[in-house]
Every structure is written in structure tokens, then in C-alpha cells.
Amino acid sequence: MTEIHSGQRVAVLVDAQNLYHTAQSLHSRNIDYSSLLEKAVQGRQLTRAIAYVIRADSPEEESFFEALIDIGFETKIKDIKTFADGSKKADWDVGMSLDAVTLANHIDTLVLCTGDGDFSRLCSHLRHEGVRVEVMAFEASTAEELIAEADSFLDLDSRRETFLL
């Protein structure tokens, strides 16, 4: 396993919906994305920081999207889909995975900020390709298989004062 060093090229991919809902359900608080990005990069060379967000037409979302950009994230926005039966769906799993695979040749480390177990196969693939994979999420809602496939896991709950507003 590769150690962290300042020459590493890092990409940070944030599943904003996953982190938001977990922070709300566990703590009724929001994520401090500035601290999240700073800890994810850890003094290494940031290649890309992308926050994947869902537009659900709530009044504060545009200012949230702008704040992410000010912090240093690119935002990728997907509109929520409402189906005939009234159910809603929007997720970025495929988009995030494609971006991660595309970035793999240009980075040494991928920091994945999600607890979604659907990304465990991606972690395994990236590690096979020689990319170090670090996961940052709330352990209470992170799939065991995702933690197992990552090179390192940082439980955001262990540093609530840093990662929550």
C-alpha cells in the first residue's frame, strides 16, 4: 500500500447526497465541505475535486452549489426525476464511477466521499489499476464492503468538530 506524500496527485469525488442525508439523520447538521476537502487533499497535489449534487428545487440549493464552487469543487448537477407513481430518483453512482475510471490514469490517489457500498467494486478496480483509494464517510452508514476495499477509511464521526457545521 502506498503511503501519503506531497507529490501524490489526488482527485476528490464527493457524493453530496449521501453525505448530506447521513449527516442530517445522524446529527441534524451539515457537512463542512471546506474541511472535508482540506483533509482529503492533505497537502498533496489536487488534480480534481468534484461534488456530485442533486437539484431538488429547494430555495437554498443554488447558494449551496455556489459555496461548493467557492471552496474549490467543480459541481456536477443532476435534476431529480419524478416518476408517474410519485417516486423520486436521482443518483450519481454511474457518473462518479465513470469519472473515477477516466481520472485513474492521471492520479495516484482517489478520495471517495461516500458510504455507498455500490462503489466497492470501483475501489477494487482502481486499486488493481494502481490507484490508492481512500474513503471518507460516516462509519455508521458506510457499507462494510466499501471499507474493506479501500486502502484507508476515515470515519467522519471520529472528527465531528472538524467535518460538521
DSSP file (Angstrom, degrees, kcal/mol; ACC not computed):
  #  RESIDUE AA STRUCTURE BP1 BP2  ACC     N-H-->O    O-->H-N    N-H-->O    O-->H-N    TCO  KAPPA ALPHA  PHI   PSI    X-CA   Y-CA   Z-CA
    1    1 A M              0   0    0      0, 0.0     2,-0.2     0, 0.0   131,-0.0   0.000 360.0 360.0 360.0 135.7    0.0    0.0    0.0
    2    2 A T        -     0   0    0      1,-0.1     2,-0.2     3,-0.0     3,-0.0  -0.463 360.0-133.7 -73.5 139.9    1.3    3.4   -1.0
    3    3 A E        -     0   0    0     -2,-0.2     2,-0.4     1,-0.1    -1,-0.1  -0.527  30.0 -96.2 -87.1 162.3    2.0    5.9    1.8
    4    4 A I        +     0   0    0     -2,-0.2     2,-0.3     3,-0.0    -1,-0.1  -0.638  52.2 164.2 -78.3 131.8    0.8    9.5    1.6
    5    5 A H    >   -     0   0    0     -2,-0.4     3,-2.0     1,-0.0    -3,-0.0  -0.983  48.6-108.5-147.6 158.6    3.4   12.0    0.3
    6    6 A S  T 3  S+     0   0    0     -2,-0.3    39,-0.3     1,-0.3    -2,-0.0   0.696 111.4  62.3 -62.7 -22.0    3.3   15.6   -1.1
    7    7 A G  T 3  S+     0   0    0     37,-0.1    -1,-0.3     2,-0.1     2,-0.1   0.594  77.1 115.1 -80.2  -9.3    4.0   14.5   -4.7
    8    8 A Q    <   -     0   0    0     -3,-2.0    37,-2.4     1,-0.1     2,-0.5  -0.355  63.8-134.9 -67.0 137.6    0.8   12.5   -5.0
    9    9 A R  E     -a   45   0A   0     35,-0.2    99,-2.9    -2,-0.1   100,-2.3  -0.828  30.0-165.6 -91.5 126.7   -1.8   13.6   -7.5
   10   10 A V  E     -ab  46 109A   0     35,-3.3    37,-3.7    -2,-0.5    38,-1.0  -0.903  19.0-167.1-121.4 139.9   -5.2   13.4   -5.8
   11   11 A A  E     -ab  48 110A   0     98,-2.0   100,-3.2    -2,-0.4     2,-0.5  -0.980  11.6-156.4-118.8 140.4   -8.8   13.6   -7.1
   12   12 A V  E     -ab  49 111A   0     36,-2.5    38,-3.0    -2,-0.4     2,-0.5  -0.970   7.8-172.6-119.8 119.3  -11.7   14.0   -4.6
   13   13 A L  E     -ab  50 112A   0     98,-2.8   100,-3.1    -2,-0.5     2,-0.5  -0.959   7.4-163.7-115.2 122.1  -15.1   12.8   -5.6
   14   14 A V  E     -ab  51 113A   0     36,-2.9    38,-3.0    -2,-0.5     2,-1.4  -0.918  17.9-154.1-115.0 120.5  -18.0   13.7   -3.2
   15   15 A D  E  >  -a   52   0A   0     98,-2.3     4,-2.1    -2,-0.5     5,-0.2  -0.720  21.0-174.8 -84.8  86.3  -21.4   12.0   -3.2
   16   16 A A  H  > S+     0   0    0     -2,-1.4     4,-2.8    36,-1.3     5,-0.2   0.840  76.4  53.6 -60.8 -37.3  -23.1   15.1   -1.7
   17   17 A Q  H  > S+     0   0    0     35,-0.7     4,-2.6     2,-0.2     5,-0.3   0.937 109.1  48.7 -62.6 -46.4  -26.5   13.5   -1.3
   18   18 A N  H  > S+     0   0    0      1,-0.2     4,-1.9    -3,-0.2    -2,-0.2   0.935 116.2  42.2 -60.0 -48.6  -25.1   10.5    0.6
   19   19 A L  H  X S+     0   0    0     -4,-2.1     4,-2.9    94,-0.3     5,-0.3   0.912 114.2  52.0 -66.7 -41.9  -23.1   12.7    3.0
   20   20 A Y  H  X S+     0   0    0     -4,-2.8     4,-2.5    -5,-0.2     5,-0.2   0.954 111.8  44.5 -59.1 -52.2  -25.9   15.2    3.4
   21   21 A H  H  X S+     0   0    0     -4,-2.6     4,-2.5     1,-0.2    -1,-0.2   0.871 115.4  48.2 -64.6 -36.5  -28.6   12.6    4.3
   22   22 A T  H  X S+     0   0    0     -4,-1.9     4,-2.8    -5,-0.3     5,-0.4   0.939 112.0  47.9 -68.4 -46.5  -26.2   10.8    6.7
   23   23 A A  H  X>S+     0   0    0     -4,-2.9     4,-2.1     1,-0.2     6,-1.3   0.889 115.3  47.3 -61.0 -38.4  -25.1   14.0    8.5
   24   24 A Q  H  X5S+     0   0    0     -4,-2.5     4,-1.5     4,-0.3    -2,-0.2   0.939 115.3  43.2 -67.9 -47.0  -28.8   15.0    8.8
   25   25 A S  H  <5S+     0   0    0     -4,-2.5    -2,-0.2    -5,-0.2    -1,-0.2   0.874 123.1  36.4 -71.1 -35.6  -30.0   11.7   10.1
   26   26 A L  H  <5S+     0   0    0     -4,-2.8    -1,-0.2    -5,-0.2    -2,-0.2   0.871 141.5   3.4 -82.0 -37.7  -27.1   11.1   12.5
   27   27 A H  H  <5S-     0   0    0     -4,-2.1    -3,-0.2    -5,-0.4    -2,-0.2   0.449  82.5-124.0-132.3  -4.5  -26.5   14.6   13.7
   28   28 A S  S  <<S+     0   0    0     -4,-1.5     2,-0.3    -5,-0.6    -4,-0.3   0.871  78.4 111.4  52.4  38.7  -29.1   17.0   12.2
   29   29 A R        -     0   0    0     -6,-1.3     2,-0.2    -9,-0.1    -1,-0.2  -0.830  65.9-114.6-133.4 171.1  -26.1   19.0   10.9
   30   30 A N        -     0   0    0     -2,-0.3   135,-2.9    -3,-0.1     2,-0.2  -0.689  33.2 -99.6-107.0 161.9  -24.5   19.8    7.6
   31   31 A I  B     -F  164   0B   0     -2,-0.2     2,-1.1   133,-0.2   133,-0.3  -0.548  21.8-133.3 -78.3 141.2  -21.1   18.9    6.2
   32   32 A D     >  -     0   0    0    131,-2.6     4,-2.2    -2,-0.2     5,-0.1  -0.817  25.8-175.4 -91.5  94.7  -18.2   21.4    6.4
   33   33 A Y  H  > S+     0   0    0     -2,-1.1     4,-2.4     1,-0.2     5,-0.2   0.775  77.6  59.1 -68.6 -26.4  -17.0   20.9    2.8
   34   34 A S  H  > S+     0   0    0      2,-0.2     4,-2.2     1,-0.2    -1,-0.2   0.942 110.5  41.5 -65.8 -47.1  -14.0   23.1    3.2
   35   35 A S  H  > S+     0   0    0      2,-0.2     4,-2.6     1,-0.2     5,-0.2   0.874 112.8  55.7 -66.2 -37.5  -12.6   20.9    6.0
   36   36 A L  H  X S+     0   0    0     -4,-2.2     4,-2.3     2,-0.2    -2,-0.2   0.937 110.7  43.7 -60.0 -47.4  -13.6   17.8    4.1
   37   37 A L  H  X S+     0   0    0     -4,-2.4     4,-2.3     2,-0.2     5,-0.2   0.914 112.7  52.0 -65.8 -43.2  -11.6   18.9    1.0
   38   38 A E  H  X S+     0   0    0     -4,-2.2     4,-2.3     1,-0.2     5,-0.3   0.922 113.6  43.4 -60.0 -44.9   -8.6   20.1    3.1
   39   39 A K  H  < S+     0   0    0     -4,-2.6    -1,-0.2     1,-0.2    -2,-0.2   0.871 112.0  54.3 -69.2 -36.7   -8.4   16.7    4.9
   40   40 A A  H  < S+     0   0    0     -4,-2.3    -2,-0.2    -5,-0.2    -1,-0.2   0.905 114.3  40.3 -63.4 -40.7   -8.9   14.8    1.7
   41   41 A V  H >< S-     0   0    0     -4,-2.3     3,-1.9    -5,-0.1    -2,-0.2   0.887  81.5-171.5 -78.1 -40.0   -6.0   16.5    0.0
   42   42 A Q  T 3< S-     0   0    0     -4,-2.3    -3,-0.1     1,-0.3     3,-0.1   0.860  74.5 -50.1  49.3  45.1   -3.7   16.5    3.0
   43   43 A G  T 3  S+     0   0    0     -5,-0.3    -1,-0.3     1,-0.2     2,-0.1   0.551 109.7 125.5  77.5   5.7   -1.1   18.8    1.3
   44   44 A R  S <  S-     0   0    0     -3,-1.9     2,-0.7     1,-0.1    -1,-0.2  -0.281  74.8 -78.3 -87.7-179.9   -0.9   16.7   -1.8
   45   45 A Q  E     -a    9   0A   0    -37,-2.4   -35,-3.3   -39,-0.3     2,-0.6  -0.719  43.5-142.0 -85.1 113.2   -1.4   17.9   -5.4
   46   46 A L  E     +a   10   0A   0     -2,-0.7   -35,-0.2   -37,-0.2     3,-0.1  -0.649  25.7 172.5 -78.5 119.0   -5.2   18.3   -6.1
   47   47 A T  E     -     0   0A   0    -37,-3.7     2,-0.3    -2,-0.6   -36,-0.2   0.890  68.3  -9.2 -88.8 -50.8   -6.0   17.3   -9.6
   48   48 A R  E     -a   11   0A   0    -38,-1.0   -36,-2.5     2,-0.0     2,-0.4  -0.992  50.8-166.9-149.1 143.7   -9.8   17.5   -9.5
   49   49 A A  E     +a   12   0A   0     -2,-0.3    25,-3.3    23,-0.2     2,-0.5  -0.966  19.5 179.9-130.5 116.1  -12.4   18.0   -6.8
   50   50 A I  E     -ac  13  74A   0    -38,-3.0   -36,-2.9    -2,-0.4     2,-0.5  -0.966  15.5-162.0-124.1 128.5  -15.9   17.2   -7.9
   51   51 A A  E     -ac  14  75A   0     23,-3.1    25,-2.4    -2,-0.5     2,-0.7  -0.945  12.4-150.1-107.7 124.8  -19.1   17.4   -5.9
   52   52 A Y  E     +ac  15  76A   0    -38,-3.0   -36,-1.3    -2,-0.5   -35,-0.7  -0.849  26.4 176.3 -97.3 116.0  -22.0   15.4   -7.3
   53   53 A V  E     - c   0  77A   0     23,-2.8    25,-2.0    -2,-0.7     2,-0.5  -0.824  26.6-134.8-125.7 159.3  -25.2   17.1   -6.3
   54   54 A I  E     - c   0  78A   0     -2,-0.3     2,-0.7    23,-0.2    25,-0.2  -0.940  15.1-139.5-113.7 131.5  -28.9   16.7   -7.0
   55   55 A R  E     + c   0  79A   0     23,-2.9    25,-2.1    -2,-0.5    22,-0.0  -0.828  30.5 163.4 -91.4 116.1  -31.2   19.7   -7.8
   56   56 A A        -     0   0    0     -2,-0.7    -1,-0.1    23,-0.2    23,-0.1   0.174  57.0-109.0-116.1  14.3  -34.5   19.2   -6.0
   57   57 A D        +     0   0    0      1,-0.2    -2,-0.1     2,-0.0    22,-0.0   0.880  63.5 152.5  58.9  43.3  -35.7   22.8   -6.3
   58   58 A S    >   -     0   0    0      1,-0.1     3,-1.6     0, 0.0     4,-0.4  -0.810  53.5-117.6 -98.9 149.8  -35.3   23.8   -2.7
   59   59 A P  T 3  S+     0   0    0      0, 0.0     3,-0.3     0, 0.0     4,-0.3   0.790 107.8  47.4 -60.6 -32.9  -34.6   27.6   -2.1
   60   60 A E  T 3> S+     0   0    0      1,-0.2     4,-1.7     2,-0.1     5,-0.1   0.519  86.9  89.3 -88.3  -2.8  -31.1   27.3   -0.6
   61   61 A E  H <> S+     0   0    0     -3,-1.6     4,-2.9     1,-0.2     5,-0.2   0.894  81.2  54.7 -67.9 -38.3  -29.6   24.9   -3.1
   62   62 A E  H  > S+     0   0    0     -4,-0.4     4,-2.3    -3,-0.3    -1,-0.2   0.910 110.2  47.5 -61.4 -39.8  -28.2   27.4   -5.6
   63   63 A S  H  > S+     0   0    0     -4,-0.3     4,-2.2     2,-0.2    -1,-0.2   0.857 111.5  52.1 -68.6 -32.3  -26.3   29.2   -2.8
   64   64 A F  H  X S+     0   0    0     -4,-1.7     4,-2.2     2,-0.2    -2,-0.2   0.934 109.3  48.9 -64.4 -46.2  -25.0   25.7   -1.6
   65   65 A F  H  X S+     0   0    0     -4,-2.9     4,-1.7     1,-0.2    -2,-0.2   0.907 112.4  48.8 -60.1 -42.0  -23.8   24.9   -5.2
   66   66 A E  H  X S+     0   0    0     -4,-2.3     4,-2.4    -5,-0.2    -1,-0.2   0.890 108.3  53.9 -64.8 -39.4  -22.1   28.3   -5.3
   67   67 A A  H  X S+     0   0    0     -4,-2.2     4,-2.0     1,-0.2    -1,-0.2   0.900 105.9  53.0 -62.4 -40.4  -20.5   27.7   -1.9
   68   68 A L  H  X>S+     0   0    0     -4,-2.2     5,-2.5     1,-0.2     4,-1.3   0.916 109.7  48.5 -59.8 -42.8  -19.1   24.4   -3.2
   69   69 A I  H  <5S+     0   0    0     -4,-1.7     3,-0.4     1,-0.2    -2,-0.2   0.912 109.4  52.5 -64.0 -42.9  -17.5   26.2   -6.2
   70   70 A D  H  <5S+     0   0    0     -4,-2.4    -1,-0.2     1,-0.2    -2,-0.2   0.853 106.7  53.7 -60.9 -35.4  -16.0   28.9   -3.9
   71   71 A I  H  <5S-     0   0    0     -4,-2.0    -1,-0.2    -5,-0.2    -2,-0.2   0.796 130.2 -94.0 -69.9 -29.0  -14.4   26.1   -1.8
   72   72 A G  T  <5S+     0   0    0     -4,-1.3     2,-0.3    -3,-0.4   -23,-0.2   0.490  80.5 130.1 126.6   8.9  -12.8   24.6   -4.9
   73   73 A F      < -     0   0    0     -5,-2.5     2,-0.4    -6,-0.2    -1,-0.3  -0.690  52.0-136.8 -91.0 144.5  -15.2   22.0   -6.1
   74   74 A E  E     -c   50   0A   0    -25,-3.3   -23,-3.1    -2,-0.3     2,-0.5  -0.770  30.1-140.0 -80.3 144.0  -16.5   21.5   -9.6
   75   75 A T  E     -c   51   0A   0     -2,-0.4     2,-0.5   -25,-0.2   -23,-0.2  -0.929  16.4-165.5-111.2 137.0  -20.1   20.8   -9.3
   76   76 A K  E     -c   52   0A   0    -25,-2.4   -23,-2.8    -2,-0.5     2,-0.4  -0.986  17.9-161.6-115.0 121.0  -22.0   18.2  -11.4
   77   77 A I  E     -c   53   0A   0     -2,-0.5     2,-0.4   -25,-0.2   -23,-0.2  -0.878  12.3-175.6-114.2 132.2  -25.7   18.7  -11.0
   78   78 A K  E     -c   54   0A   0    -25,-2.0   -23,-2.9    -2,-0.4     2,-0.2  -0.983  25.6-124.7-123.7 136.3  -28.4   16.3  -11.9
   79   79 A D  E     -c   55   0A   0     -2,-0.4     2,-0.2   -25,-0.2   -23,-0.2  -0.567  30.9-109.6 -77.9 142.6  -32.1   17.1  -11.7
   80   80 A I        -     0   0    0    -25,-2.1     2,-0.5    -2,-0.2    10,-0.2  -0.485  31.5-136.7 -69.1 140.0  -34.3   14.8   -9.5
   81   81 A K  E     -G   89   0C   0      8,-2.4     8,-2.3    -2,-0.2     2,-0.5  -0.859  11.2-157.8-102.6 132.9  -36.6   12.6  -11.6
   82   82 A T  E     -G   88   0C   0     -2,-0.5     6,-0.2     6,-0.2     2,-0.1  -0.948  13.5-149.8-110.1 127.4  -40.2   12.2  -10.5
   83   83 A F    >   -     0   0    0      4,-3.1     3,-2.5    -2,-0.5     0, 0.0  -0.429  30.7 -98.5 -93.6 168.1  -41.9    9.1  -11.9
   84   84 A A  T 3  S+     0   0    0      1,-0.3    -1,-0.1     2,-0.1    -2,-0.0   0.799 123.3  55.3 -55.8 -32.8  -45.6    8.5  -12.7
   85   85 A D  T 3  S-     0   0    0      2,-0.1    -1,-0.3     1,-0.1     3,-0.1   0.449 121.3-107.2 -82.6   2.3  -46.2    6.8   -9.3
   86   86 A G  S <  S+     0   0    0     -3,-2.5    -2,-0.1     1,-0.3    -1,-0.1   0.300  75.8 135.4  92.6 -10.4  -44.8    9.8   -7.5
   87   87 A S        -     0   0    0     -5,-0.1    -4,-3.1     1,-0.0     2,-0.4  -0.356  43.4-144.0 -71.1 154.9  -41.5    8.2   -6.5
   88   88 A K  E     +G   82   0C   0     -6,-0.2     2,-0.3    -3,-0.1    -6,-0.2  -0.912  18.3 178.7-122.0 147.4  -38.3   10.2   -7.0
   89   89 A K  E     +G   81   0C   0     -8,-2.3    -8,-2.4    -2,-0.4     2,-0.2  -0.989  14.1 145.7-149.6 139.3  -34.9    9.1   -8.0
   90   90 A A        +     0   0    0     -2,-0.3     2,-0.3   -10,-0.2   -10,-0.1  -0.739  14.0 153.5-166.7 121.7  -31.5   10.7   -8.7
   91   91 A D        -     0   0    0     -2,-0.2     4,-0.2   -38,-0.1     3,-0.2  -0.988  35.5-146.8-149.2 161.6  -28.1    9.3   -8.0
   92   92 A W     >  +     0   0    0     -2,-0.3     4,-3.4     1,-0.1     5,-0.4   0.157  59.0 119.6-110.9  15.4  -24.7    9.8   -9.4
   93   93 A D  H  > S+     0   0    0      1,-0.2     4,-2.2     2,-0.2     5,-0.2   0.908  82.2  39.2 -53.1 -49.4  -23.3    6.3   -9.0
   94   94 A V  H  > S+     0   0    0      2,-0.2     4,-2.7     1,-0.2    -1,-0.2   0.931 117.6  49.4 -68.6 -44.0  -22.6    5.7  -12.7
   95   95 A G  H  > S+     0   0    0      1,-0.2     4,-2.3     2,-0.2    -2,-0.2   0.914 112.9  46.6 -60.9 -44.4  -21.4    9.2  -13.3
   96   96 A M  H  X S+     0   0    0     -4,-3.4     4,-2.5     2,-0.2    -1,-0.2   0.914 113.1  49.7 -64.2 -42.4  -19.0    9.1  -10.3
   97   97 A S  H  X S+     0   0    0     -4,-2.2     4,-2.5    -5,-0.4     5,-0.2   0.919 111.1  48.8 -64.2 -43.6  -17.7    5.7  -11.3
   98   98 A L  H  X S+     0   0    0     -4,-2.7     4,-2.5     1,-0.2    -1,-0.2   0.923 112.1  48.7 -62.4 -43.7  -17.1    6.8  -14.9
   99   99 A D  H  X S+     0   0    0     -4,-2.3     4,-2.5    -5,-0.2    -2,-0.2   0.918 111.0  50.9 -62.2 -42.1  -15.3    9.9  -13.8
  100  100 A A  H  X S+     0   0    0     -4,-2.5     4,-1.2     2,-0.2    -2,-0.2   0.924 112.1  45.7 -61.4 -45.2  -13.1    7.9  -11.4
  101  101 A V  H  < S+     0   0    0     -4,-2.5     4,-0.4     1,-0.2    -1,-0.2   0.892 113.6  50.2 -65.9 -39.0  -12.1    5.4  -14.1
  102  102 A T  H >< S+     0   0    0     -4,-2.5     3,-0.5     1,-0.2    -2,-0.2   0.886 113.1  46.0 -65.2 -39.4  -11.4    8.2  -16.5
  103  103 A L  H >X S+     0   0    0     -4,-2.5     3,-2.9     1,-0.2     4,-0.6   0.695  87.3  92.3 -75.4 -19.2   -9.2   10.0  -13.9
  104  104 A A  G >< S+     0   0    0     -4,-1.2     3,-0.7     1,-0.3    -1,-0.2   0.792  83.5  51.5 -51.2 -36.9   -7.3    6.9  -12.9
  105  105 A N  G <4 S+     0   0    0     -3,-0.5    -1,-0.3    -4,-0.4    -2,-0.1   0.591 112.6  47.1 -76.1  -8.7   -4.5    7.4  -15.5
  106  106 A H  G <4 S+     0   0    0     -3,-2.9     2,-0.3    -4,-0.1    -1,-0.2   0.372 108.3  55.2-114.2   1.7   -4.0   11.0  -14.2
  107  107 A I    <<  -     0   0    0     -3,-0.7   -97,-0.2    -4,-0.6     3,-0.1  -0.885  52.7-155.5-134.5 162.8   -3.9   10.5  -10.4
  108  108 A D  S    S+     0   0    0    -99,-2.9    24,-2.9     1,-0.3     2,-0.4   0.680  87.1  29.9-102.0 -30.7   -2.1    8.5   -7.7
  109  109 A T  E     -bd  10 132A   0   -100,-2.3   -98,-2.0    22,-0.2     2,-0.5  -0.992  60.1-160.1-136.6 136.8   -4.9    8.6   -5.2
  110  110 A L  E     -bd  11 133A   0     22,-3.1    24,-2.9    -2,-0.4     2,-0.7  -0.976   8.7-158.1-113.2 127.6   -8.7    8.9   -5.3
  111  111 A V  E     -bd  12 134A   0   -100,-3.2   -98,-2.8    -2,-0.5     2,-0.6  -0.930  10.2-164.4-105.2 116.4  -10.6   10.1   -2.3
  112  112 A L  E     -bd  13 135A   0     22,-3.2    24,-2.1    -2,-0.7     2,-1.0  -0.893   5.9-161.5-105.1 118.2  -14.1    8.9   -2.4
  113  113 A C  E     +b   14   0A   0   -100,-3.1   -98,-2.3    -2,-0.6     2,-0.3  -0.751  53.5  88.5-105.2  86.6  -16.5   10.7    0.0
  114  114 A T        -     0   0    0     -2,-1.0    22,-0.1    22,-0.3    -2,-0.1  -0.959  61.0-145.4-167.3 157.5  -19.5    8.3    0.2
  115  115 A G        +     0   0    0     -2,-0.3    28,-2.4  -100,-0.1     2,-0.4   0.300  57.8 129.9-110.0   7.2  -20.7    5.4    2.3
  116  116 A D    >   -     0   0    0     26,-0.2     3,-1.9     1,-0.2     4,-0.1  -0.478  51.0-151.8 -72.3 117.4  -22.5    3.8   -0.6
  117  117 A G  G >  S+     0   0    0     -2,-0.4     3,-1.9     1,-0.3     4,-0.4   0.652  86.9  81.2 -63.5 -16.2  -21.5    0.1   -1.0
  118  118 A D  G 3  S+     0   0    0      1,-0.3     3,-0.4     2,-0.1     4,-0.4   0.726  86.6  60.3 -61.8 -18.7  -22.2    0.3   -4.7
  119  119 A F  G <> S+     0   0    0     -3,-1.9     4,-2.2     1,-0.2    -1,-0.3   0.443  76.6  91.0 -88.8   0.8  -18.7    1.8   -5.0
  120  120 A S  H <> S+     0   0    0     -3,-1.9     4,-2.2     1,-0.2    -1,-0.2   0.900  86.4  50.1 -65.0 -38.9  -16.8   -1.2   -3.5
  121  121 A R  H  > S+     0   0    0     -3,-0.4     4,-2.4    -4,-0.4    -1,-0.2   0.885 108.8  53.4 -65.2 -37.8  -16.3   -2.8   -7.0
  122  122 A L  H  > S+     0   0    0     -4,-0.4     4,-2.9     2,-0.2     5,-0.2   0.929 107.7  50.9 -60.4 -45.6  -15.0    0.6   -8.3
  123  123 A C  H  X S+     0   0    0     -4,-2.2     4,-2.6     1,-0.2     5,-0.2   0.930 109.9  49.4 -57.4 -46.7  -12.5    0.6   -5.4
  124  124 A S  H  X S+     0   0    0     -4,-2.2     4,-1.9     1,-0.2    -1,-0.2   0.916 112.6  47.6 -59.5 -44.7  -11.3   -2.9   -6.2
  125  125 A H  H  X S+     0   0    0     -4,-2.4     4,-1.6     2,-0.2    -2,-0.2   0.936 112.6  48.0 -62.6 -48.1  -10.9   -2.0   -9.9
  126  126 A L  H  <>S+     0   0    0     -4,-2.9     5,-2.6     1,-0.2    -2,-0.2   0.901 110.7  50.8 -63.3 -41.3   -9.0    1.3   -9.2
  127  127 A R  H ><5S+     0   0    0     -4,-2.6     3,-1.5     1,-0.2    -1,-0.2   0.893 107.4  53.8 -63.6 -38.5   -6.6   -0.5   -6.7
  128  128 A H  H 3<5S+     0   0    0     -4,-1.9    -1,-0.2     1,-0.3    -2,-0.2   0.840 106.2  54.0 -61.2 -32.9   -6.0   -3.2   -9.4
  129  129 A E  T 3<5S-     0   0    0     -4,-1.6    -1,-0.3    -5,-0.1    -2,-0.2   0.422 127.1-102.2 -82.3   0.8   -5.0   -0.3  -11.7
  130  130 A G  T < 5S+     0   0    0     -3,-1.5     2,-0.5     1,-0.3    -3,-0.2   0.586  77.5 135.8  91.8  10.7   -2.5    1.0   -9.1
  131  131 A V      < -     0   0    0     -5,-2.6     2,-0.3    -6,-0.1    -1,-0.3  -0.800  54.1-129.5 -94.2 131.1   -4.6    3.9   -7.7
  132  132 A R  E     -d  109   0A   0    -24,-2.9   -22,-3.1    -2,-0.5     2,-0.5  -0.626  24.6-153.7 -73.5 133.9   -4.7    4.3   -4.0
  133  133 A V  E     -d  110   0A   0     -2,-0.3    18,-2.7   -24,-0.2    19,-1.3  -0.958  13.6-176.7-118.5 122.1   -8.3    4.6   -2.8
  134  134 A E  E     -de 111 152A   0    -24,-2.9   -22,-3.2    -2,-0.5     2,-0.4  -0.950   9.8-156.3-115.0 135.1   -9.2    6.5    0.4
  135  135 A V  E     -de 112 153A   0     17,-2.6    19,-2.8    -2,-0.4     2,-0.5  -0.934   7.7-172.2-114.0 134.2  -12.8    6.6    1.6
  136  136 A M  E     + e   0 154A   0    -24,-2.1   -22,-0.3    -2,-0.4     2,-0.3  -0.990  34.9 112.2-123.3 120.8  -14.2    9.3    3.9
  137  137 A A  E    S- e   0 155A   0     17,-2.0    19,-2.7    -2,-0.5     2,-0.7  -0.951  72.4 -69.1-167.8 179.5  -17.7    8.8    5.3
  138  138 A F    >   -     0   0    0     -2,-0.3     3,-1.9    17,-0.2     4,-0.2  -0.799  38.6-147.9 -88.0 117.5  -19.7    8.2    8.4
  139  139 A E  G >  S+     0   0    0     -2,-0.7     3,-1.6     1,-0.3    -1,-0.2   0.841  92.9  66.1 -56.2 -36.3  -18.9    4.6    9.5
  140  140 A A  G 3  S+     0   0    0      1,-0.3    -1,-0.3    -3,-0.1    15,-0.0   0.766 115.6  28.5 -58.8 -25.2  -22.4    4.1   11.0
  141  141 A S  G <  S+     0   0    0     -3,-1.9     2,-0.5     2,-0.1    -1,-0.3   0.111  97.3 108.1-123.8  22.2  -23.8    4.3    7.4
  142  142 A T  S <  S-     0   0    0     -3,-1.6   -26,-0.2    -4,-0.2   -27,-0.1  -0.868  73.8-113.3-104.2 132.6  -20.9    3.0    5.4
  143  143 A A    >>  -     0   0    0    -28,-2.4     4,-1.8    -2,-0.5     3,-0.7  -0.361  17.9-134.0 -62.3 134.8  -21.1   -0.4    3.7
  144  144 A E  H 3> S+     0   0    0      1,-0.2     4,-2.4     2,-0.2     5,-0.2   0.862 105.4  57.1 -58.0 -37.3  -18.6   -2.8    5.2
  145  145 A E  H 3> S+     0   0    0      1,-0.2     4,-1.5     2,-0.2    -1,-0.2   0.821 104.2  52.8 -68.2 -28.3  -17.6   -4.0    1.7
  146  146 A L  H <> S+     0   0    0     -3,-0.7     4,-1.1     2,-0.2    -1,-0.2   0.932 110.6  46.5 -69.5 -45.4  -16.6   -0.4    0.8
  147  147 A I  H  < S+     0   0    0     -4,-1.8     3,-0.5     1,-0.2    -2,-0.2   0.905 111.9  52.6 -60.6 -41.5  -14.4    0.0    3.9
  148  148 A A  H  < S+     0   0    0     -4,-2.4    -1,-0.2     1,-0.2    -2,-0.2   0.841 110.0  47.5 -64.9 -34.3  -12.9   -3.4    3.1
  149  149 A E  H  < S+     0   0    0     -4,-1.5    -1,-0.2    -5,-0.2    -2,-0.2   0.649  96.4  89.3 -84.0 -15.0  -12.0   -2.5   -0.5
  150  150 A A  S  < S-     0   0    0     -4,-1.1   -16,-0.2    -3,-0.5     3,-0.1  -0.474  74.4-135.6 -83.5 153.7  -10.4    0.9    0.4
  151  151 A D  S    S+     0   0    0    -18,-2.7     2,-0.3     1,-0.3   -17,-0.2   0.840  92.6   4.8 -71.5 -34.2   -6.7    1.4    1.2
  152  152 A S  E     -e  134   0A   0    -19,-1.3   -17,-2.6     2,-0.0     2,-0.4  -0.992  65.0-155.3-148.7 154.8   -7.8    3.7    4.1
  153  153 A F  E     -e  135   0A   0     -2,-0.3     2,-0.6   -19,-0.2   -17,-0.2  -0.997   2.4-163.4-133.5 129.5  -11.1    4.8    5.7
  154  154 A L  E     -e  136   0A   0    -19,-2.8   -17,-2.0    -2,-0.4     2,-0.7  -0.958  15.3-144.2-113.7 117.7  -11.7    7.9    7.7
  155  155 A D  E >   -e  137   0A   0     -2,-0.6     3,-1.6   -19,-0.2     4,-0.4  -0.705   2.9-156.0 -80.5 112.7  -14.8    7.9    9.8
  156  156 A L  G >  S+     0   0    0    -19,-2.7     3,-1.1    -2,-0.7     7,-0.3   0.773  91.7  65.9 -61.2 -25.2  -16.2   11.5    9.7
  157  157 A D  G >  S+     0   0    0    -20,-0.4     3,-1.0     1,-0.2    -1,-0.3   0.785  89.6  64.7 -65.5 -26.9  -17.9   10.7   13.1
  158  158 A S  G <  S+     0   0    0     -3,-1.6    -1,-0.2     1,-0.3    -2,-0.2   0.686 114.1  31.3 -72.3 -15.7  -14.5   10.5   14.7
  159  159 A R  G X> S+     0   0    0     -3,-1.1     4,-2.2    -4,-0.4     3,-1.4  -0.341  71.4 151.0-136.4  53.4  -13.9   14.2   14.0
  160  160 A R  H <> S+     0   0    0     -3,-1.0     4,-2.2     1,-0.3    -1,-0.1   0.848  71.8  59.4 -53.7 -39.0  -17.3   15.7   14.1
  161  161 A E  H 34 S+     0   0    0      1,-0.2    -1,-0.3     2,-0.2    -4,-0.1   0.772 112.4  40.8 -65.5 -24.0  -16.0   19.1   15.2
  162  162 A T  H <4 S+     0   0    0     -3,-1.4    -2,-0.2    -6,-0.2    -1,-0.2   0.872 123.1  34.7 -86.3 -42.7  -13.9   19.2   12.0
  163  163 A F  H  < S+     0   0    0     -4,-2.2  -131,-2.6    -7,-0.3     2,-0.4   0.526 106.0  68.8 -99.7  -7.0  -16.4   17.9    9.5
  164  164 A L  B  <   F   31   0B   0     -4,-2.2  -133,-0.2  -133,-0.3     0, 0.0  -0.917 360.0 360.0-116.9 142.5  -19.8   19.1   10.7
  165  165 A L              0   0    0   -135,-2.9  -134,-0.1    -2,-0.4    -1,-0.1   0.412 360.0 360.0 -87.1 360.0  -21.1   22.7   10.7
